Amino acid sequence: MYDEKNIIAVDLGATNLRVALFGGRKLKKIIKSKTPDTGNIGIVVTDRIIDLIYELIRPKEVQKILSIGVSSAGPLDISKGLVVNSPNMKYEYIDIVQPLKDEFQKDVYLINDCRAGVLGEIYAGSGQKCENLVYITISTGIGGGAYANGNLILGRDGNAGEIGHFCVDTSYNLPCLCKGKGHWEAYSSGANIPRFFRAFCNQKGYPFDEEKCQSAENIFGNAKQGEKEYVLFLDELGKINARGISNVVLAYSPEKIILDGSVALSNRDEILTGIKKHYDSYLKMPKIEFSSLNGLSPLYGAAYYSFQKVCIKDESI
């Protein structure tokens, strides 16, 4: 039945916004845009989502849509349909669900992007036969989603799995945008790797060229060229990532971990080498793979999540 249903899926990230049309598990069409960051009110984001949906399908085709699923970077207030105080987006809150309901007269379901990501891997990716799976994205930020004993873990408000805010260090004690310190995201996310590199060089007494460490891409590229301080830094980054992964294994005991996100997918060997070298062996390391869904796991998951919710609401489907 799922494979016959047309569903709109939205993936709202700090940097990019994607809207897609699904026919069950099949991705039919996708539109991408930069996430709006102008103005002071989050409704500009929702308005952009509405515009993209109308670019994706014609108004008369809305009647053929079963529901709309939205995956978004958190934190979320599921009961109110809001994104609230996201450390990686500028708005105090973004009202998602009600404006989309009002515009399209369809059921709209909001889920954290990484919880959607693990669902996407379960139903369309390499997690299809897993009963215990953790999905981790290392991109602008770091997030995770867990599927345990055949059940998606959401927690009381949909925010279970905020693994990017696991404490992984008290030496550099770098501040996170959420105002905590020592969090995994403050070190290993694409937005924060350059800052971690500078702190590493300052602590170790290594000189560094500011022009060569403006982005995570620069830093990984310099390390791949064999530049000493960058190579040493990747080993330090590996320690941080291994602590994060070790904590994930202790928390969820998955049979498999799937890594996604631009930083992870662009630097697979470097990321995996550091994790394997420094992993805490208290529990056996599970199989670690990289996503095969080309960064679209949250979209697939949002589509399937919305279908599940509609089925619960309407038993005739």
C-alpha positions, 0 to 999 in steps of 0.5 A, spaced: 500 500 500 505 504 501 508 504 494 502 506 491 501 513 495 504 520 493 507 523 499 511 530 499 517 530 504 521 536 506 528 536 509 530 542 513 537 543 514 541 549 517 544 550 510 540 546 505 532 545 504 530 540 500 523 538 497 521 531 494 515 527 491 515 520 493 511 514 490 512 510 496 519 508 496 520 511 489 523 518 489 520 521 483 522 528 483 526 533 488 528 540 488 533 543 492 534 550 495 539 554 500 535 555 507 533 562 508 537 566 513 534 573 512 529 577 517 528 575 524 521 571 523 522 564 522 516 564 517 520 566 512 523 558 512 515 556 512 514 560 506 520 558 502 517 551 503 510 552 500 513 556 494 518 549 493 512 545 494 508 549 488 514 548 484 514 541 485 507 540 483 502 544 480 496 546 485 491 541 482 495 535 483 495 537 491 489 533 491 493 526 489 498 527 495 496 523 501 500 527 506 506 531 508 512 529 512 517 534 514 524 532 517 528 538 520 534 539 525 532 540 532 530 541 537 523 540 536 516 542 539 512 536 536 506 538 540 506 545 537 509 543 530 515 548 531 523 548 530 525 551 537 532 555 538 536 551 533 543 552 535 544 552 527 539 556 525 538 563 526 530 563 528 528 563 535 522 558 532 520 556 526 512 554 525 512 548 520 506 544 521 500 549 522 502 553 516 503 547 511 496 544 513 492 551 512 496 552 505 495 544 503 489 542 507 493 535 508 496 532 514 503 534 516 508 530 520 514 533 523 520 529 525 527 530 527 532 530 521 536 524 524 530 520 526 528 521 519 534 519 517 534 512 521 527 511 518 530 512 511 535 507 512 531 502 515 526 502 509 530 504 503 537 504 505 542 499 507 539 498 514 533 494 511 534 488 515 536 491 521 533 491 528 538 495 532 541 501 528 544 508 529 544 513 523 549 519 524 550 525 520 556 529 521 555 535 517 554 542 519 552 539 525 552 532 528 546 528 530 543 521 530 537 517 530 536 510 533 532 504 531 532 499 537 529 492 537 524 494 531 522 501 534 524 508 532 526 512 539 523 518 539 523 520 546 518 524 550 518 530 545 521 527 539 528 529 541 531 523 543 538 522 540 541 528 540 548 525 540 552 531 537 551 534 545 554 528 548 560 531 552 566 528 549 572 532 552 574 536 558 581 538 555 580 543 550 573 545 553 570 548 547 563 551 547 558 549 543 552 553 540 547 550 545 552 554 550 554 547 553 562 545 553 565 539 550 560 537 546 561 532 540 558 537 535 563 543 538 569 539 535 567 534 529 562 538 525 563 541 519 562 548 522 566 547 528 572 543 525 576 549 523 575 552 530 578 545 533 584 545 529 586 552 531 585 550 538 589 544 537 595 548 534 595 553 540 595 548 545 600 544 542 604 550 540 604 548 532 604 554 527 598 555 522 596 559 516 589 562 517 588 562 510 589 554 510 584 552 515 578 556 513 573 550 512 573 543 514 574 541 507 581 545 507 583 542 513 582 535 510 585 537 504 591 539 507 592 533 511 591 528 505 597 532 502 601 530 508 602 536 512 604 535 518 600 539 523 594 537 519 595 529 519 596 530 527 590 534 528 586 528 524 589 523 529 586 528 535 579 529 531 579 521 531 580 521 538 574 525 539 569 521 534 571 515 537 569 517 544 562 519 540 561 513 537 563 509 543 558 513 547 553 511 542 554 504 542 554 504 550 547 507 549 544 503 544 548 497 542 546 497 535 548 492 530 550 497 525 552 504 525 550 508 518 554 514 517 552 520 513 553 528 512 558 532 508 564 531 512 563 524 513 561 522 506 567 526 503 572 523 508 570 516 509 577 513 510 580 519 515 573 518 519 573 511 519 581 510 521 580 515 527 574 511 529 577 504 529 584 506 532 581 510 538 575 506 539 573 504 547 573 497 547 568 496 553 563 493 548 564 490 541 564 495 535 558 494 531 559 494 523 560 501 521 558 503 514 556 510 510 550 511 507 548 509 500 542 514 499 546 520 497 544 524 503 537 523 502 536 519 508 532 524 512 527 525 506 526 518 505 524 517 512 520 523 512 516 520 507 515 514 510 514 517 517 508 521 515 505 515 511 505 511 518 502 516 522 496 517 517 495 509 517 495 510 525 490 516 524 486 512 518 485 505 519 482 504 512 489 506 508 
